[in-house]
Amino acid sequence: MKISVVIPSKNGLHHLKDCLPTVIKATKNSINPIDITVVDDNSTDNTATEFSNLFPTVKLLRTTPDACGACSARNLGVNSTSCDWICFLDNDVFLEQDFFQTTLKYLRDDVFAVACCGYAAYPKVPNTQEQLDGLK
């Protein structure tokens, strides 16, 4: 079972520098093949010039001005890969190193979608865990 991670990002290089290493580590701890694609949504924060040097193992795509926004970025990422499952993440998400191993038990043929919720990467109160809304 192949999993593709798709992360749309607009002016989020500062978030990616913190969060993407946790995603990369989680993929390395998985027994299944996982690729990561970041889709730069017309950023002006030097994502396009700095990204490849920072994350050489991660595919970077760019939206065009006529097809931009988070949905277009996700669609571009999905259309650039072939896989069994898509994992959409935001550019400020931290993953625990066993994330994919834990998630695999929910990825079955009779399941259409799996949703999860975590904690804010940058909580309003520093050094606390702020639970996000969504499925628990």
MARFIMI-437728 format. One line per field, with one value per atom (N, C-alpha, C, O): residue number from 0; residue in one letter; atom name; x, y, z. Coordinates in Angstrom, 2 decimals, padded with zeros to 5 digits, always signed. Layout:
BEGIN
num	(NUM  ...);
residu	(A  ...);
atome	(CA  ...);
px	(X  ...);
py	(Y  ...);
pz	(Z  ...);
END
This chain:
BEGIN
num	(0  0  0  0  1  1  1  1  2  2  2  2  3  3  3  3  4  4  4  4  5  5  5  5  6  6  6  6  7  7  7  7  8  8  8  8  9  9  9  9  10  10  10  10  11  11  11  11  12  12  12  12  13  13  13  13  14  14  14  14  15  15  15  15  16  16  16  16  17  17  17  17  18  18  18  18  19  19  19  19  20  20  20  20  21  21  21  21  22  22  22  22  23  23  23  23  24  24  24  24  25  25  25  25  26  26  26  26  27  27  27  27  28  28  28  28  29  29  29  29  30  30  30  30  31  31  31  31  32  32  32  32  33  33  33  33  34  34  34  34  35  35  35  35  36  36  36  36  37  37  37  37  38  38  38  38  39  39  39  39  40  40  40  40  41  41  41  41  42  42  42  42  43  43  43  43  44  44  44  44  45  45  45  45  46  46  46  46  47  47  47  47  48  48  48  48  49  49  49  49  50  50  50  50  51  51  51  51  52  52  52  52  53  53  53  53  54  54  54  54  55  55  55  55  56  56  56  56  57  57  57  57  58  58  58  58  59  59  59  59  60  60  60  60  61  61  61  61  62  62  62  62  63  63  63  63  64  64  64  64  65  65  65  65  66  66  66  66  67  67  67  67  68  68  68  68  69  69  69  69  70  70  70  70  71  71  71  71  72  72  72  72  73  73  73  73  74  74  74  74  75  75  75  75  76  76  76  76  77  77  77  77  78  78  78  78  79  79  79  79  80  80  80  80  81  81  81  81  82  82  82  82  83  83  83  83  84  84  84  84  85  85  85  85  86  86  86  86  87  87  87  87  88  88  88  88  89  89  89  89  90  90  90  90  91  91  91  91  92  92  92  92  93  93  93  93  94  94  94  94  95  95  95  95  96  96  96  96  97  97  97  97  98  98  98  98  99  99  99  99  100  100  100  100  101  101  101  101  102  102  102  102  103  103  103  103  104  104  104  104  105  105  105  105  106  106  106  106  107  107  107  107  108  108  108  108  109  109  109  109  110  110  110  110  111  111  111  111  112  112  112  112  113  113  113  113  114  114  114  114  115  115  115  115  116  116  116  116  117  117  117  117  118  118  118  118  119  119  119  119  120  120  120  120  121  121  121  121  122  122  122  122  123  123  123  123  124  124  124  124  125  125  125  125  126  126  126  126  127  127  127  127  128  128  128  128  129  129  129  129  130  130  130  130  131  131  131  131  132  132  132  132  133  133  133  133  134  134  134  134  135  135  135  135);
residu	(M  M  M  M  K  K  K  K  I  I  I  I  S  S  S  S  V  V  V  V  V  V  V  V  I  I  I  I  P  P  P  P  S  S  S  S  K  K  K  K  N  N  N  N  G  G  G  G  L  L  L  L  H  H  H  H  H  H  H  H  L  L  L  L  K  K  K  K  D  D  D  D  C  C  C  C  L  L  L  L  P  P  P  P  T  T  T  T  V  V  V  V  I  I  I  I  K  K  K  K  A  A  A  A  T  T  T  T  K  K  K  K  N  N  N  N  S  S  S  S  I  I  I  I  N  N  N  N  P  P  P  P  I  I  I  I  D  D  D  D  I  I  I  I  T  T  T  T  V  V  V  V  V  V  V  V  D  D  D  D  D  D  D  D  N  N  N  N  S  S  S  S  T  T  T  T  D  D  D  D  N  N  N  N  T  T  T  T  A  A  A  A  T  T  T  T  E  E  E  E  F  F  F  F  S  S  S  S  N  N  N  N  L  L  L  L  F  F  F  F  P  P  P  P  T  T  T  T  V  V  V  V  K  K  K  K  L  L  L  L  L  L  L  L  R  R  R  R  T  T  T  T  T  T  T  T  P  P  P  P  D  D  D  D  A  A  A  A  C  C  C  C  G  G  G  G  A  A  A  A  C  C  C  C  S  S  S  S  A  A  A  A  R  R  R  R  N  N  N  N  L  L  L  L  G  G  G  G  V  V  V  V  N  N  N  N  S  S  S  S  T  T  T  T  S  S  S  S  C  C  C  C  D  D  D  D  W  W  W  W  I  I  I  I  C  C  C  C  F  F  F  F  L  L  L  L  D  D  D  D  N  N  N  N  D  D  D  D  V  V  V  V  F  F  F  F  L  L  L  L  E  E  E  E  Q  Q  Q  Q  D  D  D  D  F  F  F  F  F  F  F  F  Q  Q  Q  Q  T  T  T  T  T  T  T  T  L  L  L  L  K  K  K  K  Y  Y  Y  Y  L  L  L  L  R  R  R  R  D  D  D  D  D  D  D  D  V  V  V  V  F  F  F  F  A  A  A  A  V  V  V  V  A  A  A  A  C  C  C  C  C  C  C  C  G  G  G  G  Y  Y  Y  Y  A  A  A  A  A  A  A  A  Y  Y  Y  Y  P  P  P  P  K  K  K  K  V  V  V  V  P  P  P  P  N  N  N  N  T  T  T  T  Q  Q  Q  Q  E  E  E  E  Q  Q  Q  Q  L  L  L  L  D  D  D  D  G  G  G  G  L  L  L  L  K  K  K  K);
atome	(N  CA  C  O  N  CA  C  O  N  CA  C  O  N  CA  C  O  N  CA  C  O  N  CA  C  O  N  CA  C  O  N  CA  C  O  N  CA  C  O  N  CA  C  O  N  CA  C  O  N  CA  C  O  N  CA  C  O  N  CA  C  O  N  CA  C  O  N  CA  C  O  N  CA  C  O  N  CA  C  O  N  CA  C  O  N  CA  C  O  N  CA  C  O  N  CA  C  O  N  CA  C  O  N  CA  C  O  N  CA  C  O  N  CA  C  O  N  CA  C  O  N  CA  C  O  N  CA  C  O  N  CA  C  O  N  CA  C  O  N  CA  C  O  N  CA  C  O  N  CA  C  O  N  CA  C  O  N  CA  C  O  N  CA  C  O  N  CA  C  O  N  CA  C  O  N  CA  C  O  N  CA  C  O  N  CA  C  O  N  CA  C  O  N  CA  C  O  N  CA  C  O  N  CA  C  O  N  CA  C  O  N  CA  C  O  N  CA  C  O  N  CA  C  O  N  CA  C  O  N  CA  C  O  N  CA  C  O  N  CA  C  O  N  CA  C  O  N  CA  C  O  N  CA  C  O  N  CA  C  O  N  CA  C  O  N  CA  C  O  N  CA  C  O  N  CA  C  O  N  CA  C  O  N  CA  C  O  N  CA  C  O  N  CA  C  O  N  CA  C  O  N  CA  C  O  N  CA  C  O  N  CA  C  O  N  CA  C  O  N  CA  C  O  N  CA  C  O  N  CA  C  O  N  CA  C  O  N  CA  C  O  N  CA  C  O  N  CA  C  O  N  CA  C  O  N  CA  C  O  N  CA  C  O  N  CA  C  O  N  CA  C  O  N  CA  C  O  N  CA  C  O  N  CA  C  O  N  CA  C  O  N  CA  C  O  N  CA  C  O  N  CA  C  O  N  CA  C  O  N  CA  C  O  N  CA  C  O  N  CA  C  O  N  CA  C  O  N  CA  C  O  N  CA  C  O  N  CA  C  O  N  CA  C  O  N  CA  C  O  N  CA  C  O  N  CA  C  O  N  CA  C  O  N  CA  C  O  N  CA  C  O  N  CA  C  O  N  CA  C  O  N  CA  C  O  N  CA  C  O  N  CA  C  O  N  CA  C  O  N  CA  C  O  N  CA  C  O  N  CA  C  O  N  CA  C  O  N  CA  C  O  N  CA  C  O  N  CA  C  O  N  CA  C  O  N  CA  C  O  N  CA  C  O  N  CA  C  O  N  CA  C  O  N  CA  C  O  N  CA  C  O  N  CA  C  O  N  CA  C  O  N  CA  C  O  N  CA  C  O  N  CA  C  O  N  CA  C  O  N  CA  C  O  N  CA  C  O  N  CA  C  O  N  CA  C  O  N  CA  C  O);
px	(+000.84  +000.00  +000.89  +001.71  +000.73  +001.52  +000.70  -000.48  +001.34  +000.70  +001.43  +002.66  +000.68  +001.26  +000.79  -000.40  +001.74  +001.45  +001.45  +002.40  +000.39  +000.28  +000.09  -000.83  +000.98  +000.96  +000.89  +001.89  -000.25  -000.30  +000.35  +000.25  +001.02  +001.70  +001.75  +002.19  +001.30  +001.41  +002.14  +001.65  +003.31  +004.15  +004.36  +004.35  +004.56  +004.70  +006.06  +006.19  +007.09  +008.41  +008.86  +009.48  +008.55  +008.94  +008.27  +008.88  +007.03  +006.35  +006.98  +007.24  +007.22  +007.78  +009.13  +009.44  +009.93  +011.25  +011.12  +011.98  +010.07  +009.84  +009.13  +009.48  +008.13  +007.22  +007.60  +007.40  +008.15  +008.44  +009.45  +009.32  +010.44  +011.32  +010.58  +011.00  +009.49  +008.73  +007.97  +007.80  +007.52  +006.83  +007.82  +007.52  +008.99  +010.02  +010.41  +010.54  +010.59  +010.96  +009.86  +010.15  +008.61  +007.50  +007.45  +007.13  +007.76  +007.75  +008.87  +008.69  +010.00  +011.13  +010.84  +011.42  +009.95  +009.61  +008.47  +008.05  +007.95  +006.85  +007.39  +008.43  +006.67  +007.05  +006.51  +006.92  +005.61  +005.02  +005.72  +006.21  +005.77  +006.37  +005.49  +004.28  +006.12  +005.40  +006.21  +007.41  +005.54  +006.21  +005.55  +004.40  +006.30  +005.82  +005.91  +006.93  +004.81  +004.77  +004.29  +003.23  +005.06  +004.64  +004.26  +005.00  +003.10  +002.65  +002.70  +001.91  +003.63  +003.80  +002.74  +002.66  +001.92  +000.79  +001.16  +000.66  +002.05  +002.47  +003.03  +002.70  +003.86  +004.43  +005.39  +005.97  +005.53  +006.48  +007.56  +008.27  +007.67  +008.61  +009.87  +010.51  +010.23  +011.41  +011.27  +012.28  +010.06  +009.88  +010.49  +011.22  +010.20  +010.66  +012.18  +012.72  +012.88  +014.34  +015.05  +016.13  +014.48  +015.16  +014.76  +015.53  +013.59  +013.02  +013.89  +014.16  +014.33  +015.09  +016.38  +016.79  +017.03  +018.24  +017.92  +018.69  +016.79  +016.40  +015.87  +016.16  +015.09  +014.40  +014.59  +013.64  +015.78  +016.05  +015.26  +015.13  +014.74  +014.00  +012.51  +011.76  +012.06  +010.64  +010.36  +011.05  +009.32  +008.93  +008.25  +007.40  +008.63  +008.00  +007.34  +007.97  +006.07  +005.32  +004.87  +004.84  +004.50  +004.01  +002.71  +002.58  +001.75  +000.51  +000.78  +001.81  -000.15  -000.04  -001.00  -001.96  -000.75  -001.64  -003.11  -003.99  -003.37  -004.76  -005.40  -006.60  -004.61  -005.14  -004.45  -003.54  -004.89  -004.23  -005.27  -006.47  -004.78  -005.63  -005.38  -004.82  -005.81  -005.54  -006.12  -005.46  -007.34  -007.96  -007.19  -006.94  -006.83  -006.04  -004.70  -004.22  -004.08  -002.79  -002.94  -002.11  -003.98  -004.21  -004.45  -003.90  -005.27  -005.55  -004.30  -004.10  -003.45  -002.19  -001.32  -000.73  -001.26  -000.49  -001.02  -000.25  -002.33  -002.96  -002.71  -002.40  -002.84  -002.67  -001.22  -000.96  -000.29  +001.12  +001.63  +002.82  +000.75  +001.20  +000.25  -000.91  +000.74  -000.13  +000.06  +001.18  -001.03  -000.94  -002.28  -003.26  -002.28  -003.51  -004.26  -005.49  -003.50  -004.09  -003.39  -002.19  -004.17  -003.65  -003.77  -004.81  -002.70  -002.70  -002.51  -001.41  -003.57  -003.47  -003.01  -003.59  -001.99  -001.51  -001.41  -001.20  -001.55  -001.27  +000.22  +000.91  +000.73  +002.16  +002.66  +003.86  +001.78  +002.19  +001.87  +001.67  +001.81  +001.47  +002.74  +003.62  +002.81  +003.89  +003.36  +002.24  +004.11  +003.71  +004.60  +005.79  +003.99  +004.79  +005.43  +004.89  +006.57  +007.32  +006.59  +006.94  +005.61  +004.85  +003.50  +002.65  +003.30  +002.02  +001.52  +000.39  +002.36  +001.90  +001.70  +000.77  +002.54  +002.35  +001.03  +000.32  +000.71  -000.55  -001.74  -002.77  -001.60  -002.69  -003.00  -004.14  -001.99  -002.17  -003.32  -003.96  -003.60  -004.67  -006.06  -007.00  -006.18  -007.46  -007.61  -008.71  -006.53  -006.55  -006.86  -005.97  -008.15  -008.62  -009.46  -009.89  -009.68  -010.47  -011.90  -012.50  -012.46  -013.84  -013.97  -015.06  -012.89  -012.89  -012.65  -011.75  -013.46  -013.31  -012.37  -011.52  -012.52  -011.72  -011.45  -012.25  -010.33  -009.96  -009.60  -008.85  -010.12  -009.79  -009.23  -009.63  -008.31  -007.76  -007.55  -007.63  -007.29  -007.12  -005.94  -005.65  -005.28  -004.13  -004.11  -005.14  -002.91  -002.70  -002.07  -001.36  -002.33  -001.79  -000.27  +000.31  +000.37  +001.83  +002.34  +003.40  +001.60  +001.98  +000.81  +000.00  +000.71  -000.43  -000.45  +000.58  -001.64  -001.79  -001.01  -000.46  -000.95  -000.17  +001.08  +000.97  +002.27  +003.50  +003.68  +003.30  +004.29  +004.61  +003.37  +003.43  +002.25  +001.04  +000.58  +001.02  -000.30  -000.92  -002.33  -003.15  -002.60  -003.91  -004.58  -004.16  -005.64  -006.32  -007.05  -007.70  -006.93  -007.64  -009.04  -009.30  -009.94  -011.28  -011.23  -010.25  -012.26  -012.32  -012.56  -012.87  -012.42  -012.62  -011.51  -010.35  -011.85  -010.86  -010.67  -009.88);
py	(-001.17  +000.00  +001.24  +001.43  +002.07  +003.29  +004.48  +004.61  +005.35  +006.55  +007.77  +007.79  +008.77  +010.04  +011.13  +011.27  +011.89  +013.04  +014.27  +014.50  +015.07  +016.30  +017.46  +017.46  +018.44  +019.59  +020.88  +021.25  +021.56  +022.86  +023.91  +023.82  +024.87  +025.87  +027.20  +027.28  +028.24  +029.60  +030.44  +030.65  +030.91  +031.70  +031.00  +031.64  +029.70  +028.91  +028.28  +027.30  +028.82  +028.24  +028.17  +027.18  +029.20  +029.19  +028.04  +027.45  +027.71  +026.55  +025.26  +024.35  +025.16  +023.94  +023.60  +022.43  +024.59  +024.36  +023.65  +022.84  +023.94  +023.31  +021.97  +021.00  +021.92  +020.78  +019.66  +018.49  +020.01  +018.99  +017.94  +016.77  +018.29  +017.24  +016.16  +015.00  +016.51  +015.49  +014.58  +013.39  +015.14  +014.34  +013.38  +012.20  +013.89  +013.05  +011.91  +010.77  +012.20  +011.16  +010.11  +008.92  +010.54  +009.59  +008.69  +007.51  +009.24  +008.40  +007.37  +006.24  +007.73  +006.80  +005.67  +004.59  +005.91  +004.90  +004.00  +003.10  +004.22  +003.42  +002.23  +002.33  +001.12  -000.04  +000.08  -000.67  +001.01  +001.23  +002.38  +003.30  +002.33  +003.45  +004.69  +004.63  +005.80  +007.07  +008.14  +008.29  +008.89  +010.04  +011.32  +011.32  +012.39  +013.68  +014.69  +014.80  +015.41  +016.49  +017.76  +017.77  +018.81  +020.13  +020.93  +020.96  +021.57  +022.38  +023.83  +024.28  +024.57  +025.99  +026.77  +026.72  +027.47  +028.20  +029.67  +030.57  +029.87  +031.23  +032.04  +033.22  +031.41  +032.09  +033.21  +033.20  +034.17  +035.27  +035.25  +036.24  +034.14  +034.05  +033.25  +032.73  +033.12  +032.38  +030.87  +030.16  +030.35  +028.91  +028.27  +027.28  +028.83  +028.22  +028.15  +027.21  +029.13  +029.16  +028.39  +027.84  +028.34  +027.70  +026.25  +025.50  +025.86  +024.56  +023.37  +022.51  +023.32  +022.15  +021.94  +020.80  +023.01  +022.88  +022.38  +021.61  +022.80  +022.40  +020.97  +020.22  +020.59  +019.29  +018.60  +018.52  +018.11  +017.53  +016.26  +015.90  +015.57  +014.33  +014.55  +013.60  +015.79  +016.11  +016.79  +017.72  +016.30  +016.90  +018.24  +018.37  +019.24  +020.56  +020.86  +020.79  +021.21  +021.67  +023.09  +023.54  +023.81  +025.18  +025.34  +024.88  +026.00  +026.33  +027.49  +028.15  +027.70  +028.82  +029.92  +029.63  +031.16  +032.24  +032.04  +032.52  +031.34  +031.12  +029.91  +029.70  +029.11  +027.95  +027.90  +027.10  +028.77  +028.83  +028.68  +028.63  +028.62  +028.39  +027.00  +026.14  +026.78  +025.50  +024.31  +023.28  +024.43  +023.31  +023.00  +021.83  +024.03  +023.81  +023.19  +022.32  +023.62  +023.06  +021.58  +020.76  +021.24  +019.83  +018.99  +017.90  +019.51  +018.78  +018.57  +017.49  +019.58  +019.44  +018.36  +017.55  +018.35  +017.33  +015.93  +015.00  +015.78  +014.47  +014.01  +012.84  +014.91  +014.54  +014.23  +013.69  +014.55  +014.29  +012.98  +012.68  +012.20  +010.97  +009.83  +010.05  +008.64  +007.46  +006.73  +006.41  +006.47  +005.86  +005.22  +005.34  +004.53  +003.93  +004.88  +004.88  +005.69  +006.62  +007.97  +008.05  +009.04  +010.40  +010.87  +010.70  +011.47  +012.07  +013.57  +014.03  +014.35  +015.80  +016.34  +016.00  +017.16  +017.83  +019.32  +019.73  +020.12  +021.54  +021.75  +020.87  +022.93  +023.17  +023.44  +023.66  +023.43  +023.65  +022.45  +022.61  +021.27  +020.05  +019.30  +019.06  +018.93  +018.09  +016.67  +016.47  +015.69  +014.29  +013.59  +013.86  +012.68  +011.83  +010.77  +010.43  +010.25  +009.35  +008.05  +007.40  +007.66  +006.44  +006.72  +005.83  +007.94  +008.33  +007.35  +006.89  +007.04  +006.19  +004.75  +004.09  +004.26  +002.90  +002.80  +001.80  +003.81  +003.83  +003.95  +003.31  +004.76  +005.02  +003.83  +003.64  +003.02  +001.92  +000.99  +000.45  +000.79  -000.15  +000.35  -000.44  +001.64  +002.20  +002.23  +002.44  +002.02  +002.10  +000.72  -000.09  +000.50  -000.79  -000.56  +000.55  -001.63  -001.53  -001.07  -000.44  -001.38  -001.01  +000.39  +000.77  +001.14  +002.49  +003.50  +003.32  +004.56  +005.60  +006.71  +007.16  +007.14  +008.25  +008.07  +007.47  +008.58  +008.57  +010.01  +010.66  +010.50  +011.85  +011.78  +010.93  +012.65  +012.68  +014.12  +015.04  +014.28  +015.60  +015.55  +014.51  +016.65  +016.68  +017.94  +018.44  +018.44  +019.64  +020.71  +020.41  +021.96  +023.08  +023.07  +022.93  +023.22  +023.27  +024.53  +024.51  +025.60  +026.87  +027.32  +028.15  +026.78  +027.10  +028.58  +029.26  +029.05  +030.45  +030.73  +031.82  +029.75  +029.87  +029.01  +027.79  +029.63  +028.86  +027.74  +027.86  +026.64  +025.48  +024.77  +024.15  +024.87  +024.13  +023.34  +023.59  +022.39  +021.66  +022.18  +022.14  +022.66  +023.20  +022.25  +022.15  +021.55  +020.58  +021.30  +022.32  +020.73  +021.27  +020.69  +019.62  +021.38  +020.83  +019.71  +019.58  +018.91  +017.83  +016.50  +016.42  +015.44  +014.10  +013.73  +014.10  +013.02  +012.59  +011.08  +010.50);
pz	(+000.00  +000.00  +000.00  +000.90  -001.01  -001.13  -000.66  -000.99  +000.10  +000.62  +000.08  +000.02  -000.31  -000.74  +000.21  +000.49  +000.70  +001.54  +000.65  -000.09  +000.71  -000.08  +000.89  +001.72  +000.78  +001.68  +000.86  +000.24  +000.84  +000.18  +001.09  +002.31  +000.49  +001.30  +000.57  -000.58  +001.24  +000.70  +001.74  +002.84  +001.36  +002.26  +003.60  +004.65  +003.55  +004.76  +004.95  +005.69  +004.31  +004.43  +005.89  +006.30  +006.68  +008.09  +008.84  +009.73  +008.50  +009.11  +008.62  +009.41  +007.31  +006.75  +007.35  +007.55  +007.64  +008.24  +009.59  +009.96  +010.32  +011.63  +011.51  +012.19  +010.65  +010.64  +009.68  +009.99  +008.52  +007.52  +008.01  +007.64  +008.82  +009.34  +010.13  +010.12  +010.81  +011.54  +010.59  +010.86  +009.46  +008.45  +007.79  +007.59  +007.46  +006.84  +007.77  +007.33  +009.03  +010.00  +010.12  +010.18  +010.13  +010.23  +008.99  +009.10  +007.82  +006.60  +006.65  +006.19  +007.21  +007.31  +008.30  +008.19  +009.26  +010.25  +009.80  +010.53  +008.60  +008.09  +007.29  +006.64  +007.36  +006.55  +005.13  +004.24  +004.91  +003.59  +002.88  +003.52  +001.55  +000.82  +000.91  +000.72  +001.21  +001.35  +000.64  +000.88  -000.23  -000.83  -000.33  +000.09  -000.38  +000.12  -001.02  -001.69  -001.22  -002.20  -001.51  -000.88  -001.62  -001.16  -002.39  -003.37  -002.34  -003.47  -003.04  -002.21  -003.63  -003.35  -004.10  -005.33  -003.36  -003.93  -004.16  -003.48  -005.14  -005.52  -004.35  -004.18  -003.55  -002.39  -002.80  -003.89  -001.90  -002.10  -001.01  -000.83  -000.29  +000.84  +000.53  +001.44  -000.73  -001.18  -001.06  -001.11  -000.92  -000.89  -002.12  -002.02  -003.28  -004.55  -004.64  -005.21  -004.10  -004.22  -003.11  -003.34  -001.92  -000.79  -000.55  +000.04  -001.00  -000.63  -001.01  -000.18  -002.24  -002.72  -001.95  -001.74  -001.53  -000.72  +000.68  +001.26  +001.23  +002.58  +002.62  +003.56  +001.60  +001.59  +000.24  -000.53  -000.05  -001.38  -001.69  -002.86  -000.68  -000.93  -001.11  -001.35  -001.00  -001.09  -002.42  -002.82  -003.10  -004.39  -004.14  -003.25  -004.92  -004.84  -006.17  -007.22  -006.11  -007.29  -007.03  -005.88  -008.09  -007.93  -008.69  -009.82  -008.06  -008.76  -009.71  -009.63  -010.61  -011.53  -011.06  -010.34  -011.45  -010.99  -011.36  -010.66  -012.47  -012.87  -012.19  -012.31  -011.50  -010.77  -009.41  -009.19  -008.51  -007.22  -006.10  -006.36  -004.90  -003.73  -003.19  -003.87  -001.96  -001.28  -002.04  -002.15  -002.55  -003.28  -004.56  -004.86  -005.30  -006.53  -006.20  -006.93  -005.09  -004.69  -004.33  -004.73  -003.59  -003.25  -004.50  -004.64  -005.42  -006.65  -007.49  -008.05  -007.57  -008.30  -007.67  -008.37  -006.35  -005.65  -005.89  -006.14  -005.83  -006.06  -007.49  -007.72  -008.44  -009.85  -010.22  -011.29  -009.34  -009.65  -009.07  -009.17  -008.48  -007.83  -008.13  -008.48  -007.97  -008.03  -006.71  -006.32  -006.05  -004.73  -004.38  -005.10  -003.25  -002.75  -001.82  -001.77  -001.08  -000.11  -000.20  -000.44  +000.00  +000.06  +001.50  +002.14  +002.00  +003.32  +003.14  +002.80  +003.36  +003.28  +004.63  +005.66  +004.61  +005.81  +005.52  +004.38  +006.55  +006.42  +006.65  +007.16  +006.28  +006.37  +007.78  +007.98  +008.76  +010.14  +011.04  +012.24  +010.44  +011.18  +011.58  +010.75  +012.84  +013.33  +013.42  +013.90  +012.97  +013.10  +014.12  +014.22  +014.87  +015.73  +014.85  +013.80  +015.28  +014.40  +014.09  +013.10  +014.87  +014.58  +013.92  +013.85  +013.42  +012.84  +011.77  +011.84  +010.80  +009.70  +010.15  +009.69  +011.02  +011.53  +012.29  +012.19  +013.05  +013.80  +012.86  +013.08  +011.83  +010.89  +009.99  +009.57  +009.69  +008.73  +009.08  +008.17  +010.35  +010.72  +010.28  +010.20  +009.99  +009.56  +008.04  +007.53  +007.32  +005.86  +005.28  +005.05  +005.05  +004.54  +003.28  +003.00  +002.54  +001.31  +001.56  +000.69  +002.72  +003.00  +003.62  +004.06  +003.67  +004.26  +003.14  +002.32  +003.13  +002.12  +002.58  +001.81  +003.83  +004.33  +005.82  +006.54  +006.25  +007.66  +008.02  +007.29  +009.12  +009.57  +010.98  +011.78  +011.26  +012.61  +013.03  +012.23  +014.29  +014.86  +015.81  +016.39  +015.95  +016.84  +017.66  +018.11  +017.86  +018.64  +017.77  +016.81  +018.10  +017.34  +017.41  +018.49  +016.27  +016.23  +016.94  +017.57  +016.82  +017.45  +018.33  +017.91  +019.56  +020.42  +020.82  +020.82  +021.16  +021.57  +022.85  +023.02  +023.73  +024.97  +024.80  +024.73  +024.74  +024.52  +025.54  +026.71  +025.08  +025.92  +026.49  +027.55  +025.77  +026.15  +024.94  +023.82  +025.17  +024.06  +023.87  +024.79  +022.68  +022.35  +021.37  +020.22  +021.81  +020.96  +019.84  +020.05  +018.66  +017.50  +017.43  +017.99  +016.75  +016.55  +015.56  +014.83  +015.51  +014.53  +015.18  +016.37  +014.39  +014.90  +015.86  +015.66  +016.89  +017.87  +017.75  +018.49);
END
